[in-house]
Amino acid sequence: MTSNQTVSEIPNPYPPKTIWILGAGRFGRLAAERLQKRHPGADFLVVDGREEKLAQIQKDLGLPTRAEDALSFLAASEFSGDVWIIPAIPVHVAFQWILLELQKRGQASARPVPDTVDAEVPNPLRRGGTVYASYATFICPDACSEPEGICTHTGGPRRGNLFEHLGRISSPGFHMVVVRSWQLAPGVGGYPGWKLREALEEIAACAGKHLVATACRCHGVVDGLFWLPER
């Protein structure tokens, strides 16, 4: 937690008792280093399919690791709601996990985000059917504390909260669900497992087309899916 972010803004359980870091590359290692310093009493697990990356983290930080594809691990895990998940792999983890879970219950497939969404988000960047959005037009500080009122790079007023902005997007025929990412350490965000399951159940309750976003105050990613439950 930073001086700009109060405990009341962060959902329980806080402070985190269990933290799973998905990915042991550059961002995963940074996350491990900063979270270990900020939350030394938590139980950690770093998951990655690259054993050499895990070995280095074990050597340098002494954290428990698991040699497995991170998304596959999450999809196969019956994680509890109080586990904090830190996505540090180049995959929209929340979306992919929700898609895999829905496929256990019926028909679910990825769909391109409608082109109309690009005009509704700040600085859109499209990669195939995925849309990335950001309030920033610059490289953000590596350890930004994500203050509520100002931008740490410009010192000027913040333009808003992207997770709220995305939640207001109206795309005909699509239902929007946003998984907010909270900071647990400077530059390191994630979400508790119960928030991920909450998003899953919101989508599962409504057949049709959905947009799934993950976003913090400044940056976000949006994917689309179609869902039809088994009768």
Secondary structure, 3 states (H helix, E strand, C coil): CCCCCCHHHCCCCCCCCEEEEECCCHHHHHHHHHHHHHCCCCEEEEEECCHHHHHHHHHHHCCCEEECCHHHHHHHCCCCCCEEEEECCCCCHHHHHHHHHHCCCEEEEEECCCHHHHHHCCCCEEECCEEEEECCCCCCCCCCCCCCCECCCCCCECCCCHHHHHHCCCCCCEEEEEEECEEEECCEEEEEHHHHHHHHHHHHCCCEEEEEEEECCCEEEEEEEEEEECC
